[in-house]
Amino acid sequence: MPILKQGSKGELVENIQETLAIIGYYQGELDGDFGSITETAVKDPQKQTGLVVDGIVGARTWLELSAIHTIFCE
């Protein structure tokens, strides 16, 4: 998966926003625009799972968010 960070745009960003909203970390508009609200929302699960808290969705953050999303959607 690609690295998503502030300034990224598109369907994958919207998917991350939706996942973060489902698990209760994101309350913004699902607009596909990775801004400061999305960055802040990414930092919360990073902190909770012991990842580097940088607000960037890299390989490990993708993996953790996918796992958390699976748990919430079962």
All heavy atoms as TSV, in Angstrom:
chain	resi	resn	atom	element	x	y	z
A	1	MET	N	N	0.840	-1.180	0.000
A	1	MET	CA	C	0.000	0.000	0.000
A	1	MET	C	C	0.891	1.251	0.000
A	1	MET	O	O	1.967	1.253	0.576
A	1	MET	CB	C	-0.886	0.009	1.243
A	1	MET	CG	C	-1.852	-1.169	1.358
A	1	MET	SD	S	-3.049	-1.323	0.011
A	1	MET	CE	C	-4.112	0.050	0.295
A	2	PRO	N	N	0.408	2.295	-0.614
A	2	PRO	CA	C	1.198	3.529	-0.650
A	2	PRO	C	C	1.233	4.220	0.708
A	2	PRO	O	O	0.375	3.998	1.555
A	2	PRO	CB	C	0.463	4.393	-1.674
A	2	PRO	CG	C	-0.943	3.904	-1.625
A	2	PRO	CD	C	-0.852	2.430	-1.332
A	3	ILE	N	N	2.222	5.053	0.897
A	3	ILE	CA	C	2.315	5.870	2.107
A	3	ILE	C	C	1.367	7.052	1.942
A	3	ILE	O	O	1.387	7.736	0.920
A	3	ILE	CB	C	3.763	6.347	2.331
A	3	ILE	CG1	C	4.664	5.157	2.625
A	3	ILE	CG2	C	3.817	7.376	3.453
A	3	ILE	CD1	C	6.129	5.485	2.693
A	4	LEU	N	N	0.530	7.253	2.957
A	4	LEU	CA	C	-0.400	8.381	2.945
A	4	LEU	C	C	-0.015	9.329	4.064
A	4	LEU	O	O	0.261	8.899	5.184
A	4	LEU	CB	C	-1.837	7.899	3.147
A	4	LEU	CG	C	-2.380	6.918	2.114
A	4	LEU	CD1	C	-3.786	6.475	2.497
A	4	LEU	CD2	C	-2.377	7.539	0.726
A	5	LYS	N	N	0.002	10.611	3.749
A	5	LYS	CA	C	0.349	11.631	4.743
A	5	LYS	C	C	-0.326	12.931	4.353
A	5	LYS	O	O	-1.010	13.001	3.321
A	5	LYS	CB	C	1.858	11.802	4.823
A	5	LYS	CG	C	2.502	12.203	3.510
A	5	LYS	CD	C	3.996	12.222	3.628
A	5	LYS	CE	C	4.615	12.577	2.284
A	5	LYS	NZ	N	6.053	12.594	2.335
A	6	GLN	N	N	-0.121	13.959	5.183
A	6	GLN	CA	C	-0.738	15.243	4.895
A	6	GLN	C	C	-0.451	15.660	3.466
A	6	GLN	O	O	0.697	15.591	3.007
A	6	GLN	CB	C	-0.255	16.313	5.884
A	6	GLN	CG	C	-1.443	16.862	6.631
A	6	GLN	CD	C	-1.143	18.096	7.407
A	6	GLN	OE1	O	-0.871	19.157	6.841
A	6	GLN	NE2	N	-1.220	17.981	8.716
A	7	GLY	N	N	-1.491	16.043	2.749
A	7	GLY	CA	C	-1.366	16.426	1.349
A	7	GLY	C	C	-1.808	15.337	0.390
A	7	GLY	O	O	-2.103	15.618	-0.771
A	8	SER	N	N	-1.863	14.076	0.871
A	8	SER	CA	C	-2.342	12.989	0.019
A	8	SER	C	C	-3.834	13.167	-0.231
A	8	SER	O	O	-4.556	13.717	0.601
A	8	SER	CB	C	-2.103	11.628	0.696
A	8	SER	OG	O	-0.737	11.381	0.896
A	9	LYS	N	N	-4.283	12.690	-1.381
A	9	LYS	CA	C	-5.694	12.802	-1.741
A	9	LYS	C	C	-6.130	11.536	-2.472
A	9	LYS	O	O	-5.315	10.840	-3.045
A	9	LYS	CB	C	-5.920	14.000	-2.669
A	9	LYS	CG	C	-5.603	15.343	-2.054
A	9	LYS	CD	C	-5.882	16.466	-3.038
A	9	LYS	CE	C	-5.455	17.820	-2.543
A	9	LYS	NZ	N	-5.980	18.249	-1.291
A	10	GLY	N	N	-7.425	11.276	-2.418
A	10	GLY	CA	C	-7.969	10.192	-3.217
A	10	GLY	C	C	-8.753	9.166	-2.432
A	10	GLY	O	O	-9.035	9.313	-1.239
A	11	GLU	N	N	-9.103	8.112	-3.133
A	11	GLU	CA	C	-9.965	7.058	-2.592
A	11	GLU	C	C	-9.337	6.338	-1.399
A	11	GLU	O	O	-10.034	6.006	-0.434
A	11	GLU	CB	C	-10.287	6.055	-3.704
A	11	GLU	CG	C	-11.299	5.008	-3.286
A	11	GLU	CD	C	-11.667	4.076	-4.426
A	11	GLU	OE1	O	-11.498	4.451	-5.603
A	11	GLU	OE2	O	-12.126	2.974	-4.120
A	12	LEU	N	N	-8.031	6.107	-1.438
A	12	LEU	CA	C	-7.383	5.430	-0.308
A	12	LEU	C	C	-7.427	6.286	0.952
A	12	LEU	O	O	-7.601	5.773	2.056
A	12	LEU	CB	C	-5.946	5.044	-0.651
A	12	LEU	CG	C	-5.789	3.909	-1.649
A	12	LEU	CD1	C	-4.314	3.691	-1.987
A	12	LEU	CD2	C	-6.395	2.623	-1.111
A	13	VAL	N	N	-7.287	7.590	0.795
A	13	VAL	CA	C	-7.402	8.489	1.945
A	13	VAL	C	C	-8.825	8.419	2.492
A	13	VAL	O	O	-9.032	8.325	3.705
A	13	VAL	CB	C	-7.026	9.942	1.578
A	13	VAL	CG1	C	-7.299	10.880	2.753
A	13	VAL	CG2	C	-5.583	10.039	1.135
A	14	GLU	N	N	-9.801	8.426	1.606
A	14	GLU	CA	C	-11.194	8.317	2.048
A	14	GLU	C	C	-11.425	6.995	2.777
A	14	GLU	O	O	-12.142	6.942	3.783
A	14	GLU	CB	C	-12.136	8.443	0.859
A	14	GLU	CG	C	-13.579	8.579	1.265
A	14	GLU	CD	C	-14.499	8.906	0.103
A	14	GLU	OE1	O	-14.029	9.422	-0.932
A	14	GLU	OE2	O	-15.706	8.655	0.248
A	15	ASN	N	N	-10.808	5.910	2.297
A	15	ASN	CA	C	-10.926	4.611	2.973
A	15	ASN	C	C	-10.342	4.666	4.383
A	15	ASN	O	O	-10.924	4.117	5.328
A	15	ASN	CB	C	-10.241	3.508	2.167
A	15	ASN	CG	C	-10.938	3.194	0.869
A	15	ASN	OD1	O	-12.088	3.557	0.664
A	15	ASN	ND2	N	-10.236	2.538	-0.022
A	16	ILE	N	N	-9.192	5.321	4.527
A	16	ILE	CA	C	-8.578	5.475	5.854
A	16	ILE	C	C	-9.479	6.310	6.749
A	16	ILE	O	O	-9.699	5.975	7.920
A	16	ILE	CB	C	-7.168	6.111	5.729
A	16	ILE	CG1	C	-6.180	5.114	5.144
A	16	ILE	CG2	C	-6.679	6.641	7.070
A	16	ILE	CD1	C	-5.890	3.913	6.023
A	17	GLN	N	N	-10.017	7.392	6.206
A	17	GLN	CA	C	-10.926	8.236	6.993
A	17	GLN	C	C	-12.138	7.428	7.454
A	17	GLN	O	O	-12.560	7.537	8.612
A	17	GLN	CB	C	-11.377	9.444	6.173
A	17	GLN	CG	C	-10.277	10.447	5.917
A	17	GLN	CD	C	-10.674	11.517	4.921
A	17	GLN	OE1	O	-11.510	11.312	4.039
A	17	GLN	NE2	N	-10.057	12.694	5.066
A	18	GLU	N	N	-12.679	6.612	6.574
A	18	GLU	CA	C	-13.840	5.796	6.924
A	18	GLU	C	C	-13.489	4.790	8.021
A	18	GLU	O	O	-14.237	4.628	8.988
A	18	GLU	CB	C	-14.370	5.070	5.691
A	18	GLU	CG	C	-15.601	4.236	5.978
A	18	GLU	CD	C	-16.145	3.571	4.733
A	18	GLU	OE1	O	-15.403	3.380	3.745
A	18	GLU	OE2	O	-17.336	3.224	4.757
A	19	THR	N	N	-12.342	4.137	7.886
A	19	THR	CA	C	-11.901	3.190	8.907
A	19	THR	C	C	-11.720	3.892	10.243
A	19	THR	O	O	-12.191	3.409	11.283
A	19	THR	CB	C	-10.579	2.508	8.486
A	19	THR	OG1	O	-10.817	1.738	7.309
A	19	THR	CG2	C	-10.047	1.603	9.580
A	20	LEU	N	N	-11.073	5.042	10.229
A	20	LEU	CA	C	-10.860	5.804	11.462
A	20	LEU	C	C	-12.189	6.251	12.066
A	20	LEU	O	O	-12.342	6.271	13.294
A	20	LEU	CB	C	-9.955	7.007	11.197
A	20	LEU	CG	C	-8.500	6.668	10.869
A	20	LEU	CD1	C	-7.790	7.886	10.281
A	20	LEU	CD2	C	-7.764	6.153	12.092
A	21	ALA	N	N	-13.160	6.593	11.219
A	21	ALA	CA	C	-14.486	6.982	11.715
A	21	ALA	C	C	-15.194	5.791	12.359
A	21	ALA	O	O	-15.790	5.919	13.434
A	21	ALA	CB	C	-15.324	7.562	10.578
A	22	ILE	N	N	-15.111	4.635	11.728
A	22	ILE	CA	C	-15.763	3.432	12.257
A	22	ILE	C	C	-15.220	3.081	13.639
A	22	ILE	O	O	-15.974	2.681	14.522
A	22	ILE	CB	C	-15.590	2.245	11.282
A	22	ILE	CG1	C	-16.456	2.466	10.040
A	22	ILE	CG2	C	-15.924	0.909	11.954
A	22	ILE	CD1	C	-16.173	1.509	8.902
A	23	ILE	N	N	-13.923	3.254	13.826
A	23	ILE	CA	C	-13.324	2.883	15.115
A	23	ILE	C	C	-13.296	4.045	16.103
A	23	ILE	O	O	-12.760	3.915	17.197
A	23	ILE	CB	C	-11.921	2.259	14.932
A	23	ILE	CG1	C	-10.942	3.219	14.265
A	23	ILE	CG2	C	-12.018	0.963	14.147
A	23	ILE	CD1	C	-9.524	2.668	14.105
A	24	GLY	N	N	-13.892	5.171	15.716
A	24	GLY	CA	C	-14.106	6.266	16.644
A	24	GLY	C	C	-13.014	7.308	16.764
A	24	GLY	O	O	-13.026	8.121	17.690
A	25	TYR	N	N	-12.087	7.342	15.826
A	25	TYR	CA	C	-10.989	8.304	15.899
A	25	TYR	C	C	-11.159	9.509	14.981
A	25	TYR	O	O	-10.442	10.483	15.112
A	25	TYR	CB	C	-9.657	7.640	15.558
A	25	TYR	CG	C	-9.197	6.639	16.571
A	25	TYR	CD1	C	-9.111	5.300	16.256
A	25	TYR	CD2	C	-8.836	7.033	17.854
A	25	TYR	CE1	C	-8.676	4.369	17.192
A	25	TYR	CE2	C	-8.416	6.116	18.789
A	25	TYR	CZ	C	-8.333	4.790	18.461
A	25	TYR	OH	O	-7.916	3.875	19.377
A	26	TYR	N	N	-12.068	9.437	14.032
A	26	TYR	CA	C	-12.205	10.502	13.030
A	26	TYR	C	C	-13.641	10.988	12.998
A	26	TYR	O	O	-14.571	10.189	12.850
A	26	TYR	CB	C	-11.797	9.961	11.656
A	26	TYR	CG	C	-11.829	10.983	10.538
A	26	TYR	CD1	C	-10.817	11.911	10.406
A	26	TYR	CD2	C	-12.864	11.000	9.619
A	26	TYR	CE1	C	-10.834	12.850	9.372
A	26	TYR	CE2	C	-12.892	11.928	8.582
A	26	TYR	CZ	C	-11.868	12.845	8.472
A	26	TYR	OH	O	-11.886	13.769	7.452
A	27	GLN	N	N	-13.830	12.295	13.144
A	27	GLN	CA	C	-15.166	12.865	13.090
A	27	GLN	C	C	-15.332	13.853	11.936
A	27	GLN	O	O	-16.346	14.527	11.848
A	27	GLN	CB	C	-15.494	13.595	14.415
A	27	GLN	CG	C	-15.810	12.666	15.566
A	27	GLN	CD	C	-14.581	12.112	16.246
A	27	GLN	OE1	O	-13.605	12.812	16.440
A	27	GLN	NE2	N	-14.623	10.841	16.599
A	28	GLY	N	N	-14.356	13.926	11.074
A	28	GLY	CA	C	-14.423	14.876	9.964
A	28	GLY	C	C	-15.217	14.335	8.794
A	28	GLY	O	O	-15.784	13.245	8.833
A	29	GLU	N	N	-15.232	15.124	7.731
A	29	GLU	CA	C	-15.906	14.731	6.493
A	29	GLU	C	C	-15.051	13.696	5.754
A	29	GLU	O	O	-13.823	13.805	5.714
A	29	GLU	CB	C	-16.086	15.975	5.619
A	29	GLU	CG	C	-16.857	15.718	4.356
A	29	GLU	CD	C	-17.026	16.984	3.528
A	29	GLU	OE1	O	-16.856	18.095	4.073
A	29	GLU	OE2	O	-17.320	16.852	2.332
A	30	LEU	N	N	-15.711	12.697	5.187
A	30	LEU	CA	C	-15.008	11.693	4.386
A	30	LEU	C	C	-14.809	12.292	2.993
A	30	LEU	O	O	-15.589	12.062	2.076
A	30	LEU	CB	C	-15.811	10.394	4.308
A	30	LEU	CG	C	-16.199	9.744	5.634
A	30	LEU	CD1	C	-17.004	8.479	5.404
A	30	LEU	CD2	C	-14.972	9.466	6.478
A	31	ASP	N	N	-13.730	13.059	2.859
A	31	ASP	CA	C	-13.531	13.832	1.640
A	31	ASP	C	C	-12.322	13.407	0.812
A	31	ASP	O	O	-12.049	13.972	-0.240
A	31	ASP	CB	C	-13.426	15.320	1.973
A	31	ASP	CG	C	-12.271	15.651	2.919
A	31	ASP	OD1	O	-11.481	14.745	3.270
A	31	ASP	OD2	O	-12.166	16.822	3.327
A	32	GLY	N	N	-11.568	12.422	1.302
A	32	GLY	CA	C	-10.405	11.965	0.548
A	32	GLY	C	C	-9.236	12.927	0.566
A	32	GLY	O	O	-8.304	12.786	-0.218
A	33	ASP	N	N	-9.263	13.881	1.471
A	33	ASP	CA	C	-8.203	14.880	1.579
A	33	ASP	C	C	-7.504	14.705	2.926
A	33	ASP	O	O	-8.098	14.937	3.969
A	33	ASP	CB	C	-8.805	16.277	1.458
A	33	ASP	CG	C	-7.763	17.380	1.414
A	33	ASP	OD1	O	-6.547	17.074	1.395
A	33	ASP	OD2	O	-8.164	18.553	1.399
A	34	PHE	N	N	-6.259	14.275	2.901
A	34	PHE	CA	C	-5.497	13.998	4.122
A	34	PHE	C	C	-4.956	15.308	4.675
A	34	PHE	O	O	-3.896	15.777	4.312
A	34	PHE	CB	C	-4.344	13.044	3.809
A	34	PHE	CG	C	-3.755	12.331	4.991
A	34	PHE	CD1	C	-3.734	10.961	5.034
A	34	PHE	CD2	C	-3.206	13.024	6.051
A	34	PHE	CE1	C	-3.178	10.283	6.101
A	34	PHE	CE2	C	-2.644	12.369	7.133
A	34	PHE	CZ	C	-2.632	10.987	7.160
A	35	GLY	N	N	-5.741	15.898	5.567
A	35	GLY	CA	C	-5.343	17.150	6.202
A	35	GLY	C	C	-5.016	16.935	7.665
A	35	GLY	O	O	-4.790	15.801	8.119
A	36	SER	N	N	-5.027	18.008	8.417
A	36	SER	CA	C	-4.623	17.937	9.822
A	36	SER	C	C	-5.582	17.101	10.675
A	36	SER	O	O	-5.150	16.435	11.623
A	36	SER	CB	C	-4.483	19.340	10.412
A	36	SER	OG	O	-5.710	20.036	10.342
A	37	ILE	N	N	-6.877	17.098	10.347
A	37	ILE	CA	C	-7.834	16.290	11.109
A	37	ILE	C	C	-7.539	14.808	10.910
A	37	ILE	O	O	-7.543	14.026	11.862
A	37	ILE	CB	C	-9.287	16.631	10.702
A	37	ILE	CG1	C	-9.610	18.074	11.080
A	37	ILE	CG2	C	-10.277	15.671	11.357
A	37	ILE	CD1	C	-10.926	18.572	10.529
A	38	THR	N	N	-7.256	14.421	9.682
A	38	THR	CA	C	-6.924	13.020	9.399
A	38	THR	C	C	-5.604	12.647	10.069
A	38	THR	O	O	-5.484	11.581	10.674
A	38	THR	CB	C	-6.847	12.770	7.881
A	38	THR	OG1	O	-8.082	13.197	7.280
A	38	THR	CG2	C	-6.608	11.301	7.571
A	39	GLU	N	N	-4.623	13.523	9.992
A	39	GLU	CA	C	-3.328	13.251	10.615
A	39	GLU	C	C	-3.483	13.016	12.123
A	39	GLU	O	O	-2.929	12.064	12.674
A	39	GLU	CB	C	-2.355	14.401	10.372
A	39	GLU	CG	C	-0.997	14.157	11.001
A	39	GLU	CD	C	-0.015	15.283	10.751
A	39	GLU	OE1	O	-0.283	16.180	9.943
A	39	GLU	OE2	O	1.048	15.250	11.394
A	40	THR	N	N	-4.244	13.879	12.774
A	40	THR	CA	C	-4.477	13.721	14.210
A	40	THR	C	C	-5.187	12.406	14.506
A	40	THR	O	O	-4.838	11.706	15.457
A	40	THR	CB	C	-5.303	14.909	14.744
A	40	THR	OG1	O	-4.559	16.105	14.520
A	40	THR	CG2	C	-5.603	14.766	16.222
A	41	ALA	N	N	-6.167	12.060	13.677
A	41	ALA	CA	C	-6.909	10.813	13.871
A	41	ALA	C	C	-6.007	9.589	13.694
A	41	ALA	O	O	-6.193	8.580	14.384
A	41	ALA	CB	C	-8.089	10.749	12.906
A	42	VAL	N	N	-5.050	9.654	12.804
A	42	VAL	CA	C	-4.113	8.538	12.591
A	42	VAL	C	C	-3.201	8.361	13.803
A	42	VAL	O	O	-2.856	7.234	14.176
A	42	VAL	CB	C	-3.279	8.767	11.302
A	42	VAL	CG1	C	-2.112	7.795	11.201
A	42	VAL	CG2	C	-4.170	8.669	10.070
A	43	LYS	N	N	-2.837	9.450	14.448
A	43	LYS	CA	C	-1.909	9.378	15.583
A	43	LYS	C	C	-2.491	8.619	16.775
A	43	LYS	O	O	-1.735	7.950	17.501
A	43	LYS	CB	C	-1.503	10.791	16.025
A	43	LYS	CG	C	-0.584	11.474	15.040
A	43	LYS	CD	C	-0.242	12.879	15.494
A	43	LYS	CE	C	0.687	13.569	14.512
A	43	LYS	NZ	N	1.028	14.928	14.945
A	44	ASP	N	N	-3.794	8.678	16.978
A	44	ASP	CA	C	-4.400	8.002	18.126
A	44	ASP	C	C	-4.213	6.481	18.087
A	44	ASP	O	O	-3.707	5.909	19.049
A	44	ASP	CB	C	-5.874	8.377	18.256
A	44	ASP	CG	C	-6.066	9.823	18.682
A	44	ASP	OD1	O	-5.193	10.366	19.400
A	44	ASP	OD2	O	-7.085	10.414	18.302
A	45	PRO	N	N	-4.592	5.790	17.000
A	45	PRO	CA	C	-4.342	4.349	16.987
A	45	PRO	C	C	-2.854	4.004	16.924
A	45	PRO	O	O	-2.446	2.952	17.412
A	45	PRO	CB	C	-5.099	3.848	15.758
A	45	PRO	CG	C	-5.348	5.040	14.913
A	45	PRO	CD	C	-5.378	6.215	15.841
A	46	GLN	N	N	-2.036	4.885	16.335
A	46	GLN	CA	C	-0.590	4.631	16.354
A	46	GLN	C	C	-0.094	4.587	17.790
A	46	GLN	O	O	0.664	3.690	18.167
A	46	GLN	CB	C	0.167	5.714	15.574
A	46	GLN	CG	C	0.029	5.602	14.083
A	46	GLN	CD	C	0.734	6.719	13.337
A	46	GLN	OE1	O	0.846	7.853	13.802
A	46	GLN	NE2	N	1.211	6.403	12.135
A	47	LYS	N	N	-0.525	5.542	18.586
A	47	LYS	CA	C	-0.115	5.596	19.988
A	47	LYS	C	C	-0.617	4.369	20.738
A	47	LYS	O	O	0.119	3.751	21.503
A	47	LYS	CB	C	-0.653	6.873	20.627
A	47	LYS	CG	C	-0.232	7.073	22.056
A	47	LYS	CD	C	-0.745	8.399	22.593
A	47	LYS	CE	C	-0.312	8.612	24.028
A	47	LYS	NZ	N	-0.808	9.882	24.556
A	48	GLN	N	N	-1.881	4.010	20.492
A	48	GLN	CA	C	-2.500	2.891	21.194
A	48	GLN	C	C	-1.830	1.554	20.868
A	48	GLN	O	O	-1.800	0.661	21.712
A	48	GLN	CB	C	-3.975	2.823	20.818
A	48	GLN	CG	C	-4.859	2.461	21.956
A	48	GLN	CD	C	-6.318	2.546	21.568
A	48	GLN	OE1	O	-6.700	2.390	20.411
A	48	GLN	NE2	N	-7.142	2.795	22.554
A	49	THR	N	N	-1.304	1.403	19.671
A	49	THR	CA	C	-0.714	0.123	19.263
A	49	THR	C	C	0.807	0.105	19.357
A	49	THR	O	O	1.442	-0.860	18.940
A	49	THR	CB	C	-1.145	-0.233	17.820
A	49	THR	OG1	O	-0.759	0.816	16.928
A	49	THR	CG2	C	-2.643	-0.454	17.739
A	50	GLY	N	N	1.399	1.169	19.892
A	50	GLY	CA	C	2.843	1.191	20.099
A	50	GLY	C	C	3.671	1.516	18.873
A	50	GLY	O	O	4.879	1.280	18.861
A	51	LEU	N	N	3.033	2.076	17.859
A	51	LEU	CA	C	3.771	2.472	16.656
A	51	LEU	C	C	4.381	3.855	16.848
A	51	LEU	O	O	4.046	4.573	17.786
A	51	LEU	CB	C	2.828	2.503	15.455
A	51	LEU	CG	C	2.185	1.179	15.043
A	51	LEU	CD1	C	1.192	1.404	13.921
A	51	LEU	CD2	C	3.241	0.181	14.618
A	52	VAL	N	N	5.260	4.216	15.935
A	52	VAL	CA	C	5.788	5.578	15.920
A	52	VAL	C	C	4.607	6.506	15.649
A	52	VAL	O	O	3.836	6.298	14.708
A	52	VAL	CB	C	6.860	5.741	14.815
A	52	VAL	CG1	C	7.281	7.190	14.679
A	52	VAL	CG2	C	8.055	4.858	15.102
A	53	VAL	N	N	4.450	7.512	16.480
A	53	VAL	CA	C	3.319	8.433	16.366
A	53	VAL	C	C	3.729	9.604	15.477
A	53	VAL	O	O	4.238	10.614	15.941
A	53	VAL	CB	C	2.861	8.918	17.766
A	53	VAL	CG1	C	1.669	9.859	17.639
A	53	VAL	CG2	C	2.534	7.736	18.661
A	54	ASP	N	N	3.499	9.412	14.168
A	54	ASP	CA	C	3.905	10.439	13.206
A	54	ASP	C	C	2.757	10.912	12.320
A	54	ASP	O	O	2.920	11.829	11.529
A	54	ASP	CB	C	5.066	9.939	12.341
A	54	ASP	CG	C	4.744	8.663	11.577
A	54	ASP	OD1	O	3.580	8.211	11.589
A	54	ASP	OD2	O	5.677	8.107	10.959
A	55	GLY	N	N	1.586	10.280	12.441
A	55	GLY	CA	C	0.441	10.684	11.633
A	55	GLY	C	C	0.547	10.291	10.177
A	55	GLY	O	O	-0.237	10.744	9.355
A	56	ILE	N	N	1.504	9.433	9.852
A	56	ILE	CA	C	1.710	8.961	8.483
A	56	ILE	C	C	1.242	7.510	8.404
A	56	ILE	O	O	1.561	6.695	9.263
A	56	ILE	CB	C	3.196	9.065	8.079
A	56	ILE	CG1	C	3.625	10.534	8.078
A	56	ILE	CG2	C	3.439	8.416	6.717
A	56	ILE	CD1	C	5.132	10.739	7.917
A	57	VAL	N	N	0.471	7.195	7.358
A	57	VAL	CA	C	-0.006	5.833	7.168
A	57	VAL	C	C	0.988	5.099	6.271
A	57	VAL	O	O	0.937	5.175	5.052
A	57	VAL	CB	C	-1.425	5.806	6.560
A	57	VAL	CG1	C	-1.914	4.373	6.426
A	57	VAL	CG2	C	-2.387	6.619	7.407
A	58	GLY	N	N	1.935	4.425	6.924
A	58	GLY	CA	C	2.900	3.581	6.231
A	58	GLY	C	C	2.504	2.124	6.397
A	58	GLY	O	O	1.399	1.813	6.857
A	59	ALA	N	N	3.412	1.219	6.078
A	59	ALA	CA	C	3.105	-0.213	6.077
A	59	ALA	C	C	2.582	-0.717	7.423
A	59	ALA	O	O	1.566	-1.422	7.476
A	59	ALA	CB	C	4.346	-1.003	5.666
A	60	ARG	N	N	3.225	-0.367	8.517
A	60	ARG	CA	C	2.801	-0.869	9.831
A	60	ARG	C	C	1.473	-0.262	10.251
A	60	ARG	O	O	0.639	-0.943	10.844
A	60	ARG	CB	C	3.878	-0.590	10.870
A	60	ARG	CG	C	5.159	-1.358	10.506
A	60	ARG	CD	C	5.999	-1.892	11.583
A	60	ARG	NE	N	5.313	-2.402	12.742
A	60	ARG	CZ	C	5.788	-2.284	13.973
A	60	ARG	NH1	N	6.922	-1.661	14.182
A	60	ARG	NH2	N	5.131	-2.784	14.994
A	61	THR	N	N	1.262	1.003	9.946
A	61	THR	CA	C	-0.015	1.636	10.296
A	61	THR	C	C	-1.140	1.038	9.460
A	61	THR	O	O	-2.229	0.778	9.973
A	61	THR	CB	C	0.060	3.162	10.131
A	61	THR	OG1	O	1.098	3.663	10.978
A	61	THR	CG2	C	-1.249	3.827	10.513
A	62	TRP	N	N	-0.897	0.785	8.167
A	62	TRP	CA	C	-1.904	0.107	7.335
A	62	TRP	C	C	-2.292	-1.220	7.979
A	62	TRP	O	O	-3.481	-1.547	8.087
A	62	TRP	CB	C	-1.357	-0.184	5.933
A	62	TRP	CG	C	-1.491	0.906	4.925
A	62	TRP	CD1	C	-0.480	1.652	4.390
A	62	TRP	CD2	C	-2.690	1.390	4.304
A	62	TRP	NE1	N	-0.978	2.551	3.483
A	62	TRP	CE2	C	-2.329	2.414	3.402
A	62	TRP	CE3	C	-4.037	1.042	4.426
A	62	TRP	CZ2	C	-3.259	3.093	2.625
A	62	TRP	CZ3	C	-4.976	1.726	3.647
A	62	TRP	CH2	C	-4.577	2.732	2.767
A	63	LEU	N	N	-1.302	-1.981	8.386
A	63	LEU	CA	C	-1.546	-3.297	8.978
A	63	LEU	C	C	-2.376	-3.182	10.254
A	63	LEU	O	O	-3.359	-3.909	10.437
A	63	LEU	CB	C	-0.212	-3.987	9.256
A	63	LEU	CG	C	-0.270	-5.421	9.757
A	63	LEU	CD1	C	-0.884	-6.330	8.716
A	63	LEU	CD2	C	1.129	-5.896	10.108
A	64	GLU	N	N	-2.003	-2.279	11.130
A	64	GLU	CA	C	-2.726	-2.106	12.395
A	64	GLU	C	C	-4.152	-1.619	12.153
A	64	GLU	O	O	-5.086	-2.124	12.789
A	64	GLU	CB	C	-1.990	-1.132	13.321
A	64	GLU	CG	C	-0.699	-1.671	13.872
A	64	GLU	CD	C	-0.880	-2.871	14.801
A	64	GLU	OE1	O	-1.950	-3.038	15.404
A	64	GLU	OE2	O	0.083	-3.649	14.918
A	65	LEU	N	N	-4.333	-0.657	11.264
A	65	LEU	CA	C	-5.680	-0.160	10.990
A	65	LEU	C	C	-6.554	-1.238	10.360
A	65	LEU	O	O	-7.746	-1.342	10.669
A	65	LEU	CB	C	-5.635	1.079	10.095
A	65	LEU	CG	C	-5.120	2.357	10.753
A	65	LEU	CD1	C	-5.020	3.483	9.734
A	65	LEU	CD2	C	-6.007	2.775	11.916
A	66	SER	N	N	-5.967	-2.062	9.510
A	66	SER	CA	C	-6.717	-3.167	8.902
A	66	SER	C	C	-7.163	-4.157	9.966
A	66	SER	O	O	-8.311	-4.623	9.954
A	66	SER	CB	C	-5.872	-3.888	7.854
A	66	SER	OG	O	-5.599	-3.036	6.780
A	67	ALA	N	N	-6.275	-4.465	10.895
A	67	ALA	CA	C	-6.605	-5.408	11.965
A	67	ALA	C	C	-7.694	-4.835	12.873
A	67	ALA	O	O	-8.652	-5.533	13.225
A	67	ALA	CB	C	-5.358	-5.747	12.774
A	68	ILE	N	N	-7.559	-3.565	13.243
A	68	ILE	CA	C	-8.554	-2.925	14.100
A	68	ILE	C	C	-9.902	-2.857	13.379
A	68	ILE	O	O	-10.947	-3.146	13.958
A	68	ILE	CB	C	-8.091	-1.508	14.519
A	68	ILE	CG1	C	-6.878	-1.604	15.440
A	68	ILE	CG2	C	-9.227	-0.742	15.194
A	68	ILE	CD1	C	-6.196	-0.270	15.683
A	69	HIS	N	N	-9.882	-2.510	12.105
A	69	HIS	CA	C	-11.123	-2.436	11.315
A	69	HIS	C	C	-11.816	-3.796	11.272
A	69	HIS	O	O	-13.037	-3.882	11.430
A	69	HIS	CB	C	-10.812	-1.936	9.901
A	69	HIS	CG	C	-12.028	-1.739	9.068
A	69	HIS	ND1	N	-12.459	-2.661	8.146
A	69	HIS	CD2	C	-12.926	-0.720	9.011
A	69	HIS	CE1	C	-13.553	-2.219	7.555
A	69	HIS	NE2	N	-13.845	-1.045	8.077
A	70	THR	N	N	-11.046	-4.852	11.089
A	70	THR	CA	C	-11.615	-6.208	11.058
A	70	THR	C	C	-12.304	-6.534	12.364
A	70	THR	O	O	-13.412	-7.073	12.378
A	70	THR	CB	C	-10.500	-7.242	10.749
A	70	THR	OG1	O	-9.927	-6.932	9.477
A	70	THR	CG2	C	-11.052	-8.640	10.729
A	71	ILE	N	N	-11.679	-6.191	13.488
A	71	ILE	CA	C	-12.259	-6.464	14.796
A	71	ILE	C	C	-13.575	-5.701	14.965
A	71	ILE	O	O	-14.573	-6.254	15.428
A	71	ILE	CB	C	-11.270	-6.096	15.920
A	71	ILE	CG1	C	-10.090	-7.072	15.905
A	71	ILE	CG2	C	-11.959	-6.082	17.286
A	71	ILE	CD1	C	-8.919	-6.642	16.748
A	72	PHE	N	N	-13.595	-4.427	14.574
A	72	PHE	CA	C	-14.799	-3.603	14.750
A	72	PHE	C	C	-15.928	-3.997	13.808
A	72	PHE	O	O	-17.081	-3.740	14.105
A	72	PHE	CB	C	-14.457	-2.114	14.552
A	72	PHE	CG	C	-14.028	-1.426	15.789
A	72	PHE	CD1	C	-12.731	-1.574	16.276
A	72	PHE	CD2	C	-14.901	-0.620	16.517
A	72	PHE	CE1	C	-12.299	-0.943	17.419
A	72	PHE	CE2	C	-14.493	0.024	17.679
A	72	PHE	CZ	C	-13.192	-0.148	18.126
A	73	CYS	N	N	-15.607	-4.591	12.685
A	73	CYS	CA	C	-16.630	-4.890	11.683
A	73	CYS	C	C	-17.084	-6.341	11.688
A	73	CYS	O	O	-17.835	-6.750	10.816
A	73	CYS	CB	C	-16.122	-4.478	10.309
A	73	CYS	SG	S	-15.966	-2.691	10.139
A	74	GLU	N	N	-16.621	-7.116	12.643
A	74	GLU	CA	C	-17.068	-8.521	12.710
A	74	GLU	C	C	-18.416	-8.629	13.338
A	74	GLU	O	O	-18.858	-7.878	14.110
A	74	GLU	CB	C	-16.054	-9.365	13.478
A	74	GLU	CG	C	-14.821	-9.618	12.682
A	74	GLU	CD	C	-13.842	-10.551	13.397
A	74	GLU	OE1	O	-13.929	-10.732	14.626
A	74	GLU	OE2	O	-13.006	-11.110	12.697
